[in-house]
């Protein structure tokens, strides 16, 4: 029998089909790991930007990240003005996308990269969604800013009315438009929507309709230069959108390497869940940065079930065909059952679910460990085994605390007796008297005796 020597079962390891590896995968508990990337770029240097994008994608693959978000126009860089209209650059960007598609064959995450793309004699500011060697779809930017320091309408065309279109990209016939929700048909069940920068700054963002149509994760590729107070405005926008839409919101903006001729960049990226900030990058870094968080999809789904207003709004949204696109669902297959839970927040959330009670993440010391059981153990048996270990640890910690308490009490009693025998006064009474009483009162043993005449 496999895993048995004589009659003694041998504990399998996680690397060799441990039956508990599925239980210890964050994706088995309605979590999804998301990463927001801020790569260092070079102005109009698509080859360099491609290399940095692939390097960060490899890091995300090692961490078994499901969705990785890169900045707006990350493959070309954003602040390059009329270079965006140069065929040489646009050709190189398309070649870079083909290389990302090829490299993604061996990578686990869904990669969402920003690039300028041509279609029917027009230039679009787009987000390209790539997974396992396939371009799942291309989403054009809906709202183009043309005020203050922005003049995107000089170069790009809005994708507001583009639905059910297709584009040739990386040798594939790819869906193109603002009418897409990306839904996983694999073991990692998640639906996400993509919008770009200015789309979150308008009164009714496209992600609002997407959330009502079923998107649980809302993704934003941004460039977003920095001005005084703008970082707080971004936090307010992304946090409030995730709260209203009862969703997760992942935001990634441009950082080091962008042109500073007219603008400054802080590389701000953050991830929110139902209004709570899960993670945020350190701003004004000089090199590439990446921030990850494990989003609780179970919480999002439960909150939407409880919130009657969300359901009523979604029902009304279905009838407003003039404002709501006919959603398409490009399918991907995110399948992973061997990713260990490595972040403290995810371990804590799962522990709360297992115990059925709330525990403060700052105070909890619960750690889950794999048990040594035969390969015939079912997931239910594995769950009871882990619960037994947790209960045993709790009892052990209580016993240790009781022993330490008894030792402290014995030590205090010994100190009390020693001090009372030496000066006739307990340390507790000295503490209660305070410093003034201690100065005024002098113990008889400490008084200076005058010598006899």
Steps between C-alpha positions, in 0.01 A plus 500: 500500500633840405639699790513200738800314639384182671194608697623849592364779279756743362405868502487639145655839430328794338731479203390138434120515483432569863126452552501814711661716231159570348367602839794733560458671160359849532302435183309221677349754740357762260810716505677638194848652503532828308815699428536862388831567328687826448792416268783740436469615138699682235345758273390336172732202564265208443776238529605618846141535616426148376793353692393669824140387450607138452729517803213609724273240340750230597492626859123480497516147367724392789246644745218321309320828436176467307470852352783746434423862408752727323477876435330679213709497179768313694661342193557833324500733807234765541660846482649480152270748325508475117729198505176309554425563130827352372459175307842375612395515866154354439648209303743429783219511757301243301810280481542536878141386555571189292801426723292543815245258355772247426657534846161465671480135387710402801354751747206452736368860530267690272708795371326832428734740319449845350584578138407737215338302215383589151167389359332618177723806471446607862719482809361368827631506854443136597539233765602158367392197704730200451497151649681176414599602148161647410389862467164484676394847397597862442316776688526860367485800729154655515560850643793700367609797718559821309538760774781654706816298433317234294436507127440135409249586228793630300616139456222255588139421414248403769379142514162597646286361218714205405328169577525157340802599292811294430866578433796307362771487763797266557374276221158457666150626429421675828181656649525880512264733686366630829241225533708226661506330838777246544378188680706201608359157426773320694538413865568867587151643452528875443351763267681828436455818297762737357488878471772760444600803708247780433217247498500504883498882519162546325162511680394151383806281433469207257591271791169588670302332222753215495453434871123488458552252217703269724860625511655433842844650431529841333835579340636843407813562292605859563781744431387777737771756560533639853387841622444628853222302666440270204612182680224546757250562220600168341453318830157658538391410145622139503386431855155647449454318168587166662256579783208605278553219249562245780808384315878498502678783322860469375671820386846540348659827385820599320817553698877541451633549150209698357587835346518781754515778242155625602377256767606308809419137587469323834430140397186469709332157501245358742248221550162545673229261612150627584645840594791361704854559382685168490835616363676804360841564346762731643482808281792671323711184478795511263465142379217266405254408773227242539229470764282193561184427694268202544146612424217322683251417224282318752451823692409688182244238399346488845472879520328513163252233612416699812475839329152528348582838350778348291259240358234765424756719327627206296144417391447858383836501327394209275224706342715804424635365174608844383748526789590136552698307237399145404764334712717232347693252718840401363584186695829413663598198708674595823569164662710472814470272802857496630555860605577520870355782707798719579357834612399561859175673407380205294589251774310711748187530286495128441548433871201725574287297262611171651431608858182693425606788724676827442857543614704815470771448234742707709461275806445156352788254507333219305722325248387211284733206450465197280424171670670171433224269377475221242414585144154347547390789720211702361476880513241472782734283706780745429283787625424318828870419540597866464225605741627246752851641469372851552307393811805318635714809444243715675495267803878484507532877489245530783697252712823690438334831590371348826847375588655840429231668712573266794873570469440874501279472808761289685769748406291791628434320830872430545590862426231617739632286787862596434421870488285482816774320693762754390319830563161415647310645201352329196569624147124540442464743792799700376343527158172620643665762716646677201828688466412781742411263785818308430713813536333616821507167680837362603521148627651472851769268371617769257533782761852613594568437864705750696794353691475497881680782676 
